[in-house]
Amino acid sequence: KVTIPIAMVLIITIIVTSFNSGTFMAGEYSMGQNGEPTLGIRAFWGVFVVVNTCLFISLGGLDTLKYTAIVLAFPFLLILLVMILNLFKDMKSYYKEEIEQ
């Protein structure tokens, strides 16, 4: 009886903080990283995310939202793979520099 309310509070806390971080980063990127985004810009991104989520859920339920997230995440997968390859390339050059010294 005690752990269920505690778990609910913790789950809501992590959702709210994640949403706050997401709106902050979206606002910062939309401003071109010129300082901290204003409350209006963060509110715009928050409303934008909520409206899009409600729209996708109303169009086809959670399956539509899930498949849309997968499709939109694919380009980031390619970027991540390039970043991993560059990391290994950089580590290899750093290792060669350390051996030569």
C-alpha positions in Angstrom: 0.0 0.0 0.0 2.9 2.3 0.6 5.1 1.6 -2.4 2.4 2.2 -5.1 2.0 5.9 -4.3 5.8 6.3 -4.0 6.3 4.6 -7.3 3.6 6.8 -9.0 5.3 10.0 -7.6 8.7 8.8 -8.9 7.3 7.9 -12.3 5.5 11.2 -12.7 8.7 13.0 -11.5 10.9 11.3 -14.1 8.3 12.0 -16.9 8.1 15.7 -16.0 11.8 16.2 -15.7 12.4 14.4 -19.0 9.7 16.6 -20.7 11.2 19.7 -19.2 14.7 18.8 -20.5 13.3 18.0 -23.9 11.6 21.3 -24.2 14.7 23.1 -23.0 16.9 21.4 -25.6 14.4 21.9 -28.4 14.2 25.6 -27.5 17.9 26.0 -27.3 18.4 24.4 -30.7 15.7 26.4 -32.3 17.3 29.6 -31.0 20.7 28.5 -32.5 22.2 27.9 -29.0 22.2 31.6 -28.3 21.7 31.3 -24.5 18.9 30.0 -22.5 15.6 29.8 -24.3 12.8 32.0 -23.1 9.7 30.6 -21.3 7.6 31.3 -24.4 9.8 29.2 -26.6 9.9 26.3 -24.2 6.1 26.5 -23.8 5.8 26.4 -27.6 7.8 23.3 -27.8 5.9 21.7 -25.0 2.5 22.4 -26.6 4.0 21.2 -30.0 5.0 17.9 -28.5 1.7 17.4 -26.6 -0.4 18.3 -29.7 1.6 16.0 -32.0 1.4 13.1 -29.5 -2.4 13.6 -29.2 -2.7 13.7 -32.9 -0.8 10.5 -33.5 -2.7 8.7 -30.8 -6.1 9.9 -32.2 -5.1 8.8 -35.7 -4.2 5.3 -35.0 -3.5 4.6 -31.4 -0.2 3.7 -29.7 0.9 1.6 -32.7 1.0 4.7 -35.0 3.0 6.6 -32.4 5.4 3.7 -31.9 6.0 3.2 -35.7 6.4 7.0 -36.2 9.0 7.1 -33.5 10.9 4.2 -35.1 10.8 5.8 -38.6 11.9 9.2 -37.3 14.7 7.7 -35.2 16.3 6.0 -38.3 18.2 9.0 -39.5 19.7 9.5 -36.0 20.9 5.9 -36.2 22.9 6.7 -39.3 24.4 9.8 -37.6 25.2 7.7 -34.5 27.0 5.2 -36.6 29.1 7.9 -38.3 29.9 9.3 -34.8 31.0 5.8 -33.6 33.3 5.4 -36.7 34.8 8.8 -36.1 35.4 8.0 -32.5 37.3 4.8 -33.4 39.3 6.7 -36.0 40.2 9.4 -33.5 41.1 6.8 -30.8 43.3 5.0 -33.4 45.2 8.2 -34.3 45.6 9.2 -30.6 47.0 5.7 -29.8 49.5 6.0 -32.7 50.6 9.5 -31.4 51.1 8.1 -27.9 53.2 5.2 -29.2 55.4 7.5 -31.3 56.2 9.7 -28.3 
